[in-house]
Every structure is written in C-alpha cells, then in structure tokens.
Amino acid sequence: MDAVTGKDAMGQGRAANLASGLFVTFEGGEGSGKSTQIKRLAQDLVQDGLNVIVTREPGGTPAGELVREVLLGGAAESLGADMEAMLFAAARRDHVVSVIRPALQAGGIVLCDRFLDSTRVYQGLANALPQQDLKALETLAIDGLMPDITILLDIDPHLGLKRAAARRGQGDGPDRFEKETLQTHIDRRNAYLALAVAEPDRFVLMPANRPEDVIAEEIALVVRTHMAAQILRQEADGG
Ligand code: TMP
C-alpha cells in the first residue's frame, strides 16, 4: 500500500464495495478546522468515484436546520440547557433516521460535522441533565448508530477562538455556544480528550495547529486504511 495515500490497497472498484457504508464524524472545539477538513476529504474521496455525503449537526435535514437556527441563534437559551439538549437530540434522531442510516445502507460514506460527542461534551459540561438522562436521550437520538471513526481535531482554545472570530468576519458576534468563557472552552477541550482516551478504537486524535495539507493527508490515510480493513473483513466473511 502507498504509505501516504493508502490508495493502492483500495483500488477504485474495491472501494465502491463497502457493504455497510462508512460513518465518519468530525469533532472539536470552535475554530478547529472541521469544515475545511471535511470538504477536503470529501473532494478526495469523490475523485475516486466514491459515494460521499457531507452533512452536519445540528442540521442535515430541513427540520434539523430549523432547530440549528433556534439553538445557535440563542432563541432556546432561555428555555434552559435541558431543553437545548432535547432539541439537539430531536434533530439528531431525525438526521439519523432520514439521512445518515439510509446513506450508509446504500453503501455511502457519510462525513458528519459533529455528532453525539458534541452533546456529551457541550451539554454534558453544561449539566444540561443528570448523566443518566443525557445517556437515555443519546440512546433515543442515535437509534443504535455509532460512528465508525471519529476524527477529533484538537486545538488550543486561545488559537481556535481567534480563528473562529477571523472566519466570522466583521459585524457578526459569536453564536450561543461560542460566547462562553475561555475556561469553558478549555474544559470542553479536556472533555473531548477524555472521550478520546476512553474510546481509542473509535477516536483519532489530530493536533489541529499544523498545516492544513498535512492534516488532510493524515485524515485521508486514516479513512482509507479503515476502508481497506473493512473490505478485507467483508471478504473474509464471504461478503
Ligand atoms: P458549528 O457547526 O459551527 O460547529 O456550531 C455548532 C455549535 O453547536 C457548536 O458551538 C457546538 C454546539 N453543539 C452542541 O452544543 N451540542 C451538540 O450536540 C451539537 C451537535 C453542537
């Protein structure tokens, strides 16, 4: 296999044969570069003729995009962190049932900007609900679907917040979740790192303070290697 791209191991025809699709989520704090990296990975995989779906949370469905506006615009803030957690969960369930699972069942590669780990970190830290209630909400929201790979783009919040502000441009203020204190952003980073340590088989930790090209190459390698392994397993199982 080409150590940089992993392409030789895949071969275009074989890559198209992913029986159960591939679900890749991207997580990280504000300004960690998730959207840029998702775009780059999608372009790379599409060039190989693969069926790629790019989506995001909250959002990804018409109802989910409405919920996104309500949540990020701050309209739900006065309802309380518990209600916000329920809205994230409702949008997620709709997203899983009507977009993500059907795409995976068709053998597609789903690249999703944020998923359940965002709730674990953001609403978990906000003490939106007691842990067992958040867990119950998560079970309802994901309907049994876990990501195959979660890329955690890890960034020092001092840098991430600067990047997020530069991206917003002049005139636009931070959204409902960006506007928290620096300490909250630091706590979120640490909470993400703890999740990655707890689930090393699912998480891939990517230091995000490096050149965009280097990160993109590493992510492509991780995803292609995972796909190659999945196909080999499928073949071994006679699939
Ligand atoms: P983003 O699309 O720019 O990352 O903005 C989404 C914001 O919503 C971000 O601040 C994280 C927050 N969020 C949660 O608090 N919980 C969640 O479950 C999700 C998906 C996002």
Residues whose N, C-alpha, C, O or C-beta is under 5 A from the ligand:
A	BS01	TMP	E57 P58 F88 R114 F115 S118 T119 Y122 F177 E178
